[in-house]
Amino acid sequence: MYELDSPFVAQIVPFDEERIFTLSEARALMPLVVKITTAAHKRLEPLRTQLQTEISTNSDSESSVEEAYRRVVQEWIEKLQRLGVTASDLWVVHFDTGDGHICWRFPELRLANYHLYEDCENGRRSLDEYIELFQPDWG
């Protein structure tokens, strides 16, 4: 799994500031991204069970469980945004390279995929293959 090899201090950025990552910067930030995501995922587990029970009883009104679920997801997104990272979907994290995204999906073990901005999920390809073929500056 991800562990810090040397001291690392995450850079906190304003919500409206875009951040461009090199591959080494994204890899250095991954232990913190994994920690934040794992904690949020664990907090949602009991809420998922409660929501399934509510759905089976056909409750039409918004419940406190739904609100708690939304709050956990929103907190996860905001923590990532403060690091300059974006969430494109639940448990999918993007590091902007200036021409596309290095992407990670929980619980993948490492950063292994890349896609151009316009390709998003349909264009995910091997990060190593992309770097070998195109030798981008951020690689």
C-alpha positions as CSV (number, residue, x, y, z in Angstrom):
1,M,0.0,0.0,0.0
2,Y,1.0,3.6,0.1
3,E,3.5,4.7,2.7
4,L,5.6,7.8,2.9
5,D,9.3,7.2,2.1
6,S,10.4,10.6,3.2
7,P,8.8,13.5,5.1
8,F,6.0,15.0,3.0
9,V,3.9,18.1,3.6
10,A,0.7,18.3,1.6
11,Q,0.1,21.7,0.0
12,I,-3.3,23.1,0.8
13,V,-4.8,25.3,-1.9
14,P,-7.8,27.6,-2.1
15,F,-11.0,25.9,-3.4
16,D,-11.0,28.0,-6.6
17,E,-7.3,27.5,-7.4
18,E,-6.4,24.9,-10.0
19,R,-3.4,22.8,-9.3
20,I,-1.3,21.0,-11.9
21,F,0.5,17.8,-10.8
22,T,3.6,16.0,-12.0
23,L,3.5,12.2,-11.6
24,S,5.9,12.4,-8.7
25,E,3.8,15.0,-7.0
26,A,0.6,12.9,-7.4
27,R,2.5,9.8,-6.1
28,A,3.7,11.8,-3.1
29,L,0.2,12.9,-2.3
30,M,-1.4,9.4,-2.7
31,P,-0.9,8.2,0.9
32,L,-2.9,11.2,2.2
33,V,-5.6,10.7,-0.6
34,V,-5.9,7.0,0.3
35,K,-6.2,7.8,4.0
36,I,-8.9,10.4,3.4
37,T,-10.8,8.1,1.1
38,T,-10.5,5.0,3.2
39,A,-11.8,7.0,6.3
40,A,-14.8,8.3,4.3
41,H,-15.6,4.9,2.8
42,K,-15.6,3.4,6.4
43,R,-17.9,6.1,7.6
44,L,-20.4,5.4,4.8
45,E,-20.6,1.6,5.4
46,P,-23.1,1.7,8.3
47,L,-25.1,4.4,6.4
48,R,-25.3,2.3,3.3
49,T,-26.9,-0.5,5.3
50,Q,-29.4,1.9,6.9
51,L,-30.3,3.3,3.5
52,Q,-30.9,-0.1,2.0
53,T,-33.3,-0.8,4.8
54,E,-35.1,2.5,4.3
55,I,-35.4,1.9,0.5
56,S,-36.9,-1.5,1.1
57,T,-39.6,0.1,3.3
58,N,-40.4,2.6,0.5
59,S,-39.9,5.7,2.6
60,D,-40.6,8.7,0.3
61,S,-39.3,11.5,2.6
62,E,-35.6,12.4,2.8
63,S,-34.2,10.9,5.9
64,S,-31.5,11.9,8.3
65,V,-29.5,8.9,7.0
66,E,-29.6,10.3,3.5
67,E,-28.4,13.7,4.8
68,A,-25.6,12.0,6.8
69,Y,-24.6,10.1,3.7
70,R,-24.5,13.3,1.6
71,R,-22.5,15.1,4.3
72,V,-19.8,12.4,4.4
73,V,-19.4,12.4,0.6
74,Q,-19.3,16.3,0.6
75,E,-16.6,16.3,3.3
76,W,-14.6,13.8,1.3
77,I,-14.9,16.0,-1.8
78,E,-13.9,19.2,0.0
79,K,-10.9,17.6,1.7
80,L,-9.7,16.5,-1.8
81,Q,-10.3,19.9,-3.2
82,R,-8.2,21.5,-0.5
83,L,-5.3,19.3,-1.8
84,G,-5.9,20.4,-5.4
85,V,-7.3,17.0,-6.4
86,T,-10.8,16.5,-7.8
87,A,-13.4,13.8,-7.4
88,S,-15.1,12.9,-10.7
89,D,-17.4,10.3,-9.2
90,L,-17.7,8.5,-5.8
91,W,-14.3,7.1,-5.0
92,V,-12.7,8.3,-8.3
93,V,-9.9,10.8,-7.8
94,H,-8.2,12.9,-10.5
95,F,-4.8,14.7,-10.5
96,D,-4.8,17.4,-13.3
97,T,-1.6,17.2,-15.4
98,G,-2.4,20.2,-17.7
99,D,-3.5,18.0,-20.5
100,G,-5.5,15.3,-18.8
101,H,-5.9,13.4,-15.5
102,I,-3.9,10.8,-13.7
103,C,-6.8,8.9,-12.1
104,W,-7.2,6.6,-9.2
105,R,-10.3,4.6,-8.1
106,F,-10.7,3.3,-4.6
107,P,-9.6,0.6,-3.7
108,E,-6.9,0.4,-6.5
109,L,-3.5,-0.2,-5.0
110,R,-1.6,2.4,-7.1
111,L,-1.9,5.2,-9.6
112,A,-2.1,3.2,-12.8
113,N,-4.4,5.1,-15.2
114,Y,-4.5,8.2,-17.3
115,H,-7.0,9.9,-19.6
116,L,-7.2,13.1,-21.6
117,Y,-9.7,15.6,-20.5
118,E,-12.2,14.8,-23.2
119,D,-11.9,11.0,-22.7
120,C,-12.7,10.7,-19.0
121,E,-13.8,7.2,-17.9
122,N,-14.1,5.8,-21.5
123,G,-10.5,6.7,-22.3
124,R,-8.7,5.3,-19.2
125,R,-5.5,3.8,-20.3
126,S,-2.4,2.5,-18.6
127,L,-0.3,5.3,-17.1
128,D,2.9,3.5,-17.9
129,E,1.8,2.9,-21.5
130,Y,0.9,6.6,-22.0
131,I,4.2,7.8,-20.5
132,E,6.1,5.4,-22.7
133,L,4.3,6.4,-25.9
134,F,4.0,10.2,-25.4
135,Q,6.7,11.1,-22.9
136,P,4.7,14.0,-21.4
137,D,6.5,16.7,-19.4
138,W,4.6,15.8,-16.2
139,G,5.7,12.1,-16.4
